[in-house]
Amino acid sequence: MGKYISRAMSPTGARLYGVSMESGWRRIWQKRDAWLDPAGAVTLFAITSVELLSSGVAPVELTWAMLGGAAGTLPLAWRRRLPLATHAAVVFGNALAVVSVGHANLLGLLVAWVFSGYSVAAHSKGWAAIAGLVLQAIPVVGFAEVQPVGSDSVGPAQLLLMLVPWLAGREVREQRVQAAGLEEQNRRLESEAKANMALAAAEERARIARDVHDVVAHSVSVMVVQAEAADAMLPGNPAGAKQSLESIQTVGRDALRELRQALAMVSSPEADTFHTGPGLDRIPDLIDQMTQLGLEVDLILEGEKAGVPPSVDTAAYRIVREALTNTLKHAGPVAATVRLRVDAKALHLEVSDTGSGSHPSPPGSGHGLIGIRQRVAMYGGEVSVGHTDDGGFLLKVTLPLDGET
């Protein structure tokens, strides 16, 4: 006797089988546009065929009725791609079948006609949808022709069957058009947002580049001058050389601190480094530093800085520092004047010197001055550069107090 071995499916295998079946049905449903309409059309034709075969009409009339049933149902398979042509075929098939059997009690054809009227309104636009409504009225007249004598030719039920599917299709189409418009608007807004983010990133990179340039240009210039001074004083004035070396250390530490602040945004985008940094209260220290390097700087302050926003405060300091650094590099140890004036609307600053050195020509074409122009433009301010009456260099800047970015 042979042995019958029964192997039960493990729980894991059962779960995998269930997941596989579910995934298969999901894939079939996702592709429903490819098979649902043809399946519906064949189903309606089958229903219509059963109704016609059981109608008891003569073979000739039955043949014409079957042709009408096929024409009135099967074209629904193309109702999305060719809505008007499909509707015309369905209407013609309905009329042929109804006239052939002598009555309108054909459920399959009625459903096909109603659904075709909906489809031509939902998937057509303009004149094609209006033409579909006109075609929708033809079966109503045909139904009236085969009604028993004395009955209403066209009643409310027929009018509802004609209008409701068409109006429902138009409403669905309008909603679809609105949804497509909203989707396009969302795509456009998303594209604009990405463009704005890219622009903001580019502006941030430019800001960091300006800050790094300011720090490096100023600090390196100061350290070079101090190192040269220390080298010259070392044989006969060790104390003075030591003071210059200590100044180099101070400038280097300040430069490192500002570089860390300027570059913090690169490693930590949420860090708020834009509004931090040295401000107007550090300008006296800056002037003392420049004085040690040989510049004779006069500082003139007018107005109160209490109402100056932090970002404008930092920008003003860096503009003054860049201007004095340019004076030191291009004109040497000359006399300079820094004038700061704060009123209710703006901070006005002027930096001038008495030198006649190699300032950029035409004025404003150097990298430092280009950075100053870009920095001022960020705040909606104004900048002008030129020469004083005695041949020195003059920088004028206006920074609006409400221009904080």
PyMOL commands that set and color helices and strands:
alter all, ss='L'
color gray80, all
select helices_A, chain A and resi 11-30+32-53+59-78+83-101+107-122+127-145+156-233+238-267+280-292+310-331+367-378
alter helices_A, ss='H'
color red, helices_A
select strands_A, chain A and resi 296-302+335-342+346-353+382-387+393-400
alter strands_A, ss='S'
color yellow, strands_A
deselect
rebuild
show_as cartoon
